[in-house]
Amino acid sequence: MFSASPHGLRIKFKNGYAISVQFGPGNYCHNRNKPEPVGECATAETAIIDRYDRFVTYKGDAVQGYQTPADVLETLNYVAGLHTIAAEDKEQWVKILQEVQNGKRSCRNAADLIMDAINREETAS
């Protein structure tokens, strides 16, 4: 889903994550100190936002400044590939992680369970 903002746009993916791409005054881009109207810009500011509207750290920060079109494409592909844990499965995953922490389950076994869940999710999509 696409949504517009005064200086860019937001793209929300099926996985619940979104990417904000902004390129206007005040954003970390070549138009940062330019007055309105914005028009075009060689770079943009990006941010990844989770399903709870929280910023996600990516490339070491919550906001990525002065991103080229190629950088924005890389971020779009990254966000599109993110997996989420369904709310109904969260309790199960917490229990598995606690079992690993307490030595009752191996890391390898937990990793196999996670990969199986991801593969099922991708097959269902």
N, C-alpha and C positions, 0 to 999 in steps of 0.2 A: 504494500500500500504506500502511495506517495502522499505527502502533505507539504504544502508550501509554507514558507516563513518569509519575513520581510527581506532577508538577505541570503536565501538559499532554500534548502529542502530537507526533508526527512524521509527516509525509506525504511519501512517496517517489513521484516521478513516473517515467514510462517513460524520460525523458531522462537518468535517473541522478541528478538533483538532488533534494534534499529540503528541506522547510521544517520548522523546529522552532518550535512555539508553546507558550510556557511562561507560567504566571501564578501562581506560588507564592512562598513566602518566599524571599528572596534574588534573585529575578528582577526585572528592570526593569519593574515593573508596580505598580498600586495596592495589591496584596497584599504588596509587598516586605517590609514589617516586621510583617506579620500572622502570628500563630501558626497552627499546624495546627488543624483541617482548613481547606483553602483555600476550598472552595465556589465562589462566583462572583467575577468580577473585571471591572471596566470596561475594563481595558487588559491587554495581554499583551506579552511579549518575543518577538521573532522572530529567527531566524537562518536563512540559506540555507547549505546544506551540499552540497558537490559529491560525486561518486561515490567520492572517496578519503577522505571524512569530514573534509575541510578546510572551514573557514568561508570564505564568499564575501563580499567587500565589497559592500554595497548601501546606498544612501542615506548613503554616506560612512563606514560602519562595518561591522564584522563582526557586530554585534548591534544590533538596532533595539529601543529601549525605548519603553514606554508607547504601544504601538500600539493604535488603536481597531479595532473589527471591520472598518470600511471600509479601514483601513490593511492589516490582515491579508489581506483579500480582494485588494487591489492587489498585495501580495507574492505571494500564491498564483498570480495570473494571470501575474505576471512570471516566476516560476519555471517554470510550465507551458510558457511560450513560449521558454525557453532552449534553445539547440541545443548539441550536443556533437560533438566530432570523434571518430569511431570509431577505436579503437587501430590498426586495419589501414590507416586512411587518414592517420594522423599523419605518417608518413615523407614521403608525397606533399605534404602541406601545408607541411611544413618546407622541402622543396625549392623549392616555389613561392615561399614568403616569402624564401628566400635569393636566388632569381633576381630578385625585386623589389629587394631590398637591393643587389644587385650591378649593377642597371641592365639586366639581361637580359630582364626582363618588366615590363610597365607595371602600375601600381596598378589601372588600370581593368580590365585583363585578369584580374588576380588576383581582383578583386571579382566579376567575372562568373562565374569558376569557383566561387567560394564560394557565390554565389547559386544557381547551377545545382545544386550539391550539396545545399543547403538545400531547394530545391524538390523534388528527387528524394526526399529524406528525408520531406518532408511528404506526398508522393504515396504513398509506400510505407506510411505509417502508417495 
